[in-house]
Amino acid sequence: MAGGFWLVLIVGTFGFVLGLILNHFLPLFLRLGPVPRGSFGWPILGETLPFLKPHPSNSLGAFLKDHCSRYGKVFKSHLFLSPTVVSCDQELNYFILQNEGKLFECGYPKPIHGILGKASMLVAVGDTHKRLRSVALSLITMTKSKPEFLNDIDSTALRILHSWKDKSQVIFCQEARKFTFNVIVKQVLGLTPDEPQTSRILEDFLTFMKGLISLPLYIPGTPYARAVQARSRISSTVKAIMEERKRNSGNSRRSDFLEILLRVNNLSEEEKVSFVLDSLLGGYETTSLLMAMVVHFLALSPPAFEQLKVEHQKIRSMKQKDENLNWEDYERMEFTQNVINEALRYGNVVKFVHRKALKDVKFRDYLIPSGWKVLPVFSAVHLDPTLHANAFQFHPWRWESQDQMRKNFTPFGGGSRCCPGSELAKVEVAFFLHHLVLSYRWRSTDDDLPIAYPYVEFQRGMVLYLDHCSI
């Protein structure tokens, strides 16, 4: 009996490994047509490890630099256990993004589905994605200029900065995450920082985030397994809040995302829970990282800091002493927008996205075979000196003449999967900057850089040395 078990285990393991090896090499021998040049690398692993090798996010990294010089801006590789076409070409990237659902679809690795959930807008395709996106767009349109939302951002920013008054230094990434989490949990779930549910959700959400960027092994105790469990706990918490809201629906005067979601009839309960998690994820991690990028690059560009401060002094001079910022103030922040756009271009919060070819796709003189993964690399286009003058410099003034809607600037993706919450993120960063530049000057160490793993992170959390100042 024991011998039979081991035989089945050995045969199963051998079959699994053989399948991976065939998956790796078979595409090389099939007559697929003129696929881009490139290398598949090692069996099974392919070139995934060198592709993921950490490097400053405002650089291409050794892998892309080497492969683009050897094979051109479009090349084949074997990444994330799949034959892959990597695109560092702005025309092909734009073509991929504009043909979502026709020639290409979202193709994130299966372990990502396991942790985000099948109903997540980040991995959903087809009609499910359209329904979720439609709800997201309507919610954001209703929210972005709403006085209550803008007042929450303003007051949260002031509360964070007030906590610095006796400090000479702060770890900014921690402060940025605190700010964005407090804003988004209030807007999505109507919870304040002082409520017990908020701290529980934050604790589980931090575990969830660590697992999202970990090795996807579902073994008890691993970050991935803990993240799946944390997602389950967050889901239970959100469902409990939803049930409580339903019971008190007649007395509720709330206007947060969840209150509106409960009245949406074309989403299942699981889709609503996933929508909440997606909102927390987008409003927490990527927005806080964008804030950190802006503050980091401003520390290295005194002229940009000075012009930004003048803009915000002018806005503040038009308001009463403790008057909150509003949407009209945001629209006056023209140089602020230039600074944010340049941080997005130069810092590259999102390096690339995962897509899959739904059919054989002919582009120029080469073929992208059906079923192959496709990785449009946004950072390569953002840092291409043929598309952006002085591409490897932080220069916000370029946006005075450069159209941010061009094909060579896609920090939030594009097409039907363009991030619906991009404007909310910019509002949060702009309002926080308003109070920051009027209250402080700062400096950071030259070696604490934003590093792409490929997710972006400051190695030491970006320590800021503060100097208090008055308006």
C-alpha positions in Angstrom: 0.0 0.0 0.0 2.8 2.4 1.0 4.7 1.4 -2.1 1.7 2.3 -4.3 1.4 5.7 -2.7 5.1 6.5 -3.4 4.8 5.3 -7.0 1.8 7.6 -7.6 3.7 10.5 -6.0 6.8 9.9 -8.0 4.8 9.5 -11.3 2.8 12.6 -10.5 5.8 14.7 -9.7 7.6 13.5 -12.9 4.5 14.3 -15.0 4.3 17.7 -13.4 7.9 18.5 -14.1 7.7 17.1 -17.6 4.7 19.2 -18.3 6.6 22.4 -17.2 9.5 21.5 -19.4 7.3 20.8 -22.4 5.5 24.1 -21.7 8.9 25.8 -21.8 10.5 24.2 -24.9 7.5 23.2 -27.1 6.8 26.8 -28.4 10.4 26.9 -29.6 9.8 23.9 -32.0 6.3 24.7 -33.2 6.1 26.7 -36.5 4.6 29.8 -35.1 5.7 32.3 -37.7 8.0 35.2 -37.4 7.9 35.7 -33.6 10.2 38.4 -32.2 13.8 37.5 -31.5 14.8 36.7 -28.0 15.8 33.9 -25.5 13.8 31.5 -23.4 16.5 31.1 -20.8 16.6 28.2 -18.3 14.1 25.3 -18.3 11.0 26.0 -16.2 12.3 29.3 -14.6 13.0 30.8 -18.0 14.2 34.4 -17.5 11.9 35.3 -14.7 14.5 35.8 -12.0 16.7 38.2 -14.0 13.6 40.1 -15.2 12.5 40.6 -11.6 16.0 41.6 -10.3 15.6 44.8 -8.2 16.7 48.1 -9.7 15.9 51.8 -9.3 12.4 52.4 -10.6 13.7 55.5 -12.6 15.9 53.2 -14.6 15.3 50.4 -17.1 17.2 47.8 -15.1 19.9 45.5 -16.4 17.6 42.9 -18.0 15.6 45.3 -20.2 18.7 47.3 -21.1 20.5 44.2 -22.2 17.6 42.6 -24.1 16.6 45.8 -25.9 20.2 46.3 -27.1 20.4 42.7 -28.3 16.9 42.1 -29.7 15.2 45.5 -30.1 12.3 47.0 -28.2 10.1 43.9 -28.7 11.5 40.5 -27.9 10.4 37.1 -26.8 11.2 35.5 -23.4 9.9 32.9 -21.0 8.5 34.6 -17.9 6.1 33.5 -15.1 6.1 30.0 -16.5 4.8 31.2 -19.9 6.2 32.0 -23.3 6.0 35.8 -23.4 6.4 38.8 -25.7 7.9 41.8 -23.9 7.1 45.2 -25.4 9.2 48.3 -24.7 7.7 49.9 -27.8 5.1 52.7 -27.4 3.1 51.8 -30.5 2.8 48.2 -29.6 1.9 49.0 -26.0 -0.8 51.4 -27.1 -2.1 48.8 -29.6 -2.3 46.2 -26.8 -4.1 48.5 -24.4 -6.6 49.6 -27.0 -7.5 46.1 -28.1 -8.4 44.8 -24.6 -11.1 42.1 -25.0 -10.6 41.8 -28.8 -7.1 40.7 -29.4 -5.8 40.6 -25.8 -7.1 40.1 -22.3 -5.9 40.5 -18.7 -3.4 37.6 -18.0 -2.1 37.8 -14.5 -0.6 34.6 -13.1 -3.1 32.3 -11.4 -1.7 32.8 -7.9 -2.6 36.5 -8.1 -6.2 35.4 -8.8 -6.1 33.2 -5.7 -5.2 36.1 -3.4 -7.3 38.9 -5.0 -10.3 36.7 -5.6 -12.0 35.7 -8.8 -14.4 38.7 -8.7 -11.7 41.3 -8.4 -11.8 44.0 -11.1 -8.0 43.7 -11.4 -8.2 40.2 -12.8 -11.8 40.0 -14.1 -12.3 39.9 -17.9 -15.2 40.3 -20.3 -18.7 41.3 -19.1 -17.7 40.9 -15.4 -15.0 43.5 -15.8 -17.3 45.9 -17.7 -20.0 45.7 -14.9 -17.4 46.3 -12.1 -15.7 49.1 -14.0 -19.0 50.8 -14.8 -19.9 50.9 -11.0 -16.4 52.2 -10.2 -16.6 55.0 -12.7 -20.0 56.1 -11.5 -18.9 56.0 -7.8 -15.8 58.0 -8.5 -17.7 60.6 -10.6 -20.1 61.1 -7.7 -17.3 61.3 -5.2 -14.3 63.2 -6.5 -15.6 66.8 -6.2 -17.9 66.1 -3.2 -17.2 68.6 -0.4 -17.4 65.8 2.3 -14.7 63.8 0.5 -12.4 66.8 0.0 -12.9 67.9 3.6 -11.9 64.4 4.8 -8.7 64.5 2.7 -7.9 68.0 4.0 -8.5 67.2 7.6 -6.6 63.9 7.5 -3.6 65.6 5.9 -3.6 68.3 8.6 -3.9 65.6 11.4 -0.9 63.7 10.0 1.3 66.9 9.7 0.2 68.1 13.2 1.6 64.8 14.6 5.0 65.8 13.2 5.2 69.1 15.1 7.8 67.9 17.7 9.7 65.7 15.3 12.9 66.4 13.4 12.5 63.3 11.2 9.8 60.9 10.0 9.7 57.7 8.0 7.6 59.1 5.2 6.4 55.9 3.6 4.7 54.9 6.9 3.2 58.4 7.2 1.9 58.3 3.6 0.3 54.9 4.1 -1.3 56.1 7.3 -2.8 59.1 5.4 -4.1 57.2 2.4 -5.5 54.3 4.5 -7.4 56.7 6.8 -8.8 58.5 3.7 -9.8 55.5 1.8 -11.3 53.5 4.7 -13.5 56.5 5.6 -14.6 56.9 2.0 -15.2 53.3 1.2 -16.5 51.9 4.6 -17.3 55.1 6.5 -14.9 54.1 9.3 -12.7 56.6 11.3 -9.2 55.8 12.4 -10.3 55.5 16.0 -12.8 52.6 15.4 -11.7 49.1 16.4 -12.8 47.7 13.0 -10.4 50.1 11.3 -7.3 48.8 13.1 -8.4 45.2 12.5 -8.8 45.8 8.8 -5.5 47.6 8.6 -3.7 44.7 10.3 -5.2 42.2 8.0 -4.6 44.5 5.0 -0.9 44.7 5.7 -0.7 40.9 5.8 -2.7 40.8 2.6 -0.2 43.3 0.9 2.8 41.3 2.0 1.4 38.1 0.5 0.4 39.8 -2.8 4.1 40.4 -3.5 5.5 37.1 -2.1 6.4 33.7 -3.6 3.0 32.1 -4.3 3.3 29.0 -2.2 0.1 28.0 -0.3 1.9 26.3 2.6 0.8 27.1 6.2 2.9 29.9 7.6 4.1 31.4 4.3 3.3 35.1 3.5 1.1 33.9 0.6 -1.0 31.6 2.8 -1.3 34.2 5.5 -2.5 36.7 2.9 -5.2 34.4 1.6 -6.4 33.9 5.2 -6.2 37.7 5.8 -8.3 38.3 2.7 -10.9 35.9 4.1 -11.0 37.8 7.4 -11.3 41.2 5.6 -14.2 39.7 3.5 -15.9 38.6 6.7 -15.5 42.0 8.3 -16.9 43.8 5.2 -19.8 41.3 4.9 -20.6 42.0 8.6 -20.6 45.8 8.0 -22.8 45.2 4.9 -25.3 43.2 7.0 -25.4 45.9 9.7 -26.0 48.5 7.1 -28.9 46.5 5.6 -30.5 46.2 9.0 -30.2 50.0 9.6 -30.9 51.0 6.0 -33.9 53.2 7.0 -31.9 55.3 9.4 -28.7 55.6 7.4 -27.6 59.0 6.0 -24.1 57.8 4.9 -22.7 58.6 1.4 -19.7 56.3 1.3 -18.9 53.8 -1.4 -20.5 50.9 0.6 -23.8 52.7 1.1 -24.1 53.2 -2.7 -22.8 49.7 -3.5 -25.6 48.2 -1.4 -28.1 49.8 -3.8 -26.5 48.4 -6.9 -28.5 45.4 -8.1 -26.3 44.0 -10.9 -23.5 42.9 -8.6 -23.4 39.8 -6.4 -22.4 40.0 -2.7 -19.0 38.5 -3.5 -18.4 41.1 -6.3 -19.3 43.9 -3.9 -16.9 42.6 -1.3 -14.2 42.3 -4.0 -15.0 45.9 -5.1 -14.4 47.1 -1.6 -11.0 45.3 -1.4 -10.0 46.7 -4.8 -10.9 50.2 -3.7 -8.8 49.8 -0.5 -5.9 48.3 -2.5 -5.8 51.1 -5.1 -6.5 53.9 -2.6 -3.9 52.7 -0.1 -0.7 51.3 -1.7 -0.4 53.0 -5.1 -1.5 56.4 -3.8 0.9 56.4 -0.9 3.7 55.3 -3.2 2.9 58.1 -5.6 3.0 60.5 -2.6 6.4 59.2 -1.6 7.7 59.5 -5.2 6.6 63.2 -5.4 8.2 64.1 -2.0 11.4 62.2 -2.8 11.9 63.9 -6.2 11.0 67.3 -4.8 13.8 66.9 -2.2 16.2 66.6 -5.1 14.9 69.5 -7.1 14.9 72.8 -5.1 13.7 74.9 -8.1 10.6 72.6 -8.4 10.0 72.9 -4.6 10.2 76.7 -4.7 7.8 77.0 -7.6 5.4 74.6 -6.0 5.5 76.5 -2.7 4.7 79.8 -4.5 1.7 78.2 -6.2 0.3 77.0 -2.9 1.0 80.3 -1.1 -1.1 82.0 -3.7 -3.9 79.5 -3.3 -3.8 79.9 0.5 -3.8 83.7 0.3 -7.2 83.5 -1.4 -8.8 81.6 1.5 -9.8 82.3 5.1 -7.4 81.1 7.8 -8.8 77.6 8.5 -10.9 77.3 5.3 -10.8 73.8 3.7 -9.5 73.3 0.2 -12.2 72.7 -2.5 -12.4 71.5 -6.1 -11.8 75.0 -7.5 -8.5 75.1 -5.5 -7.5 71.8 -7.0 -8.1 73.0 -10.5 -5.8 76.0 -9.8 -2.9 73.6 -8.9 -1.4 73.6 -12.4 2.3 73.2 -11.5 1.3 70.6 -8.8 -0.2 68.6 -11.6 3.1 68.9 -13.6 5.0 67.6 -10.5 2.7 64.7 -10.0 2.8 63.7 -13.7 6.6 63.9 -13.8 6.8 61.7 -10.6 4.5 59.2 -12.4 6.7 59.3 -15.6 10.1 59.3 -13.9 9.3 57.1 -10.9 7.1 54.5 -12.5 4.7 53.3 -9.8 3.5 50.6 -12.2 6.3 49.1 -14.3 4.3 46.7 -16.5 1.0 44.8 -16.8 0.1 41.2 -17.7 -1.8 40.5 -20.9 -2.5 37.4 -23.0 -3.0 37.1 -26.7 -6.5 35.7 -27.5 -5.5 34.9 -31.1 -2.5 35.1 -33.4 -1.8 38.8 -33.7 0.3 40.3 -36.5 2.0 43.5 -35.7 4.5 45.1 -38.1 6.6 42.2 -39.4 6.3 39.8 -36.5 3.7 37.5 -34.9 2.4 37.3 -31.3 1.1 33.7 -31.1 -2.3 32.9 -29.6 -2.0 32.0 -25.9 1.3 33.7 -25.3 1.6 36.2 -22.5 2.3 39.8 -23.4 4.0 42.3 -21.1 3.7 46.0 -22.1 6.5 47.7 -20.1 5.3 51.3 -19.3 8.6 52.3 -17.6 10.6 51.6 -20.8 8.4 54.1 -22.8 8.5 56.7 -19.9 12.3 56.6 -19.9 12.8 56.5 -23.7 15.1 59.4 -24.6 13.7 59.4 -28.2 10.2 60.2 -26.7 11.1 62.4 -23.7 13.9 65.0 -23.8 16.3 64.4 -20.9 14.3 61.3 -20.0 16.4 60.4 -17.0 15.9 63.8 -15.3 13.1 64.9 -13.0 11.8 67.9 -14.9 8.2 68.9 -14.2 8.3 71.9 -16.6 8.2 69.4 -19.5 4.4 69.2 -18.9 3.9 72.8 -19.7 4.0 71.8 -23.3 3.7 68.0 -23.3 0.2 66.5 -23.6 -0.3 63.9 -20.8 -2.8 62.1 -23.0 -0.2 61.0 -25.5 0.8 57.4 -26.2 4.1 57.8 -24.5 2.6 58.4 -21.0 0.5 55.6 -19.5 1.1 55.6 -15.7 -2.5 54.3 -15.1 -2.6 51.9 -18.0 -5.0 52.6 -20.9 -8.0 51.5 -22.9 -10.9 49.9 -21.0 -8.6 48.9 -18.1 -7.3 52.4 -17.4 -7.3 52.9 -13.6 -10.7 54.5 -12.7 -9.4 56.0 -9.5 -6.5 58.0 -10.9 -8.1 61.4 -10.4 -8.8 60.6 -6.7 -5.2 59.7 -6.2 -4.0 63.0 -7.7 -6.5 65.0 -5.5 -5.1 63.3 -2.3 -1.5 63.9 -3.3 -2.2 67.5 -4.3 -4.0 68.4 -1.0 -1.3 66.7 1.1 1.4 68.6 -0.8 -0.5 71.9 -0.2 -0.1 71.6 3.6 3.3 70.0 3.4 5.1 72.7 1.4 3.5 75.4 3.5 4.7 73.8 6.7 8.0 72.1 6.0 11.2 71.9 4.0 12.8 68.5 4.0 15.7 66.4 2.8 16.4 62.7 2.4 19.4 60.5 1.9 20.7 60.1 -1.6 20.9 56.3 -1.3 17.2 55.7 -0.2 15.9 55.2 -3.7 12.6 53.9 -5.1 13.5 50.3 -6.0 11.4 48.2 -8.5 11.1 44.6 -7.2 9.0 44.9 -9.7 6.6 46.4 -7.1 8.2 49.7 -6.0 9.5 50.2 -2.5 11.9 52.6 -0.7 14.5 50.4 1.0 14.4 52.2 4.3 11.0 53.7 4.1 12.3 57.1 3.0 13.5 59.0 6.1 12.8 62.7 5.9 14.8 65.2 7.9 12.4 68.1 8.6 12.7 71.8 8.9 9.6 73.7 10.2 8.7 76.8 8.4 5.9 79.4 8.2 3.9 80.5 5.2 
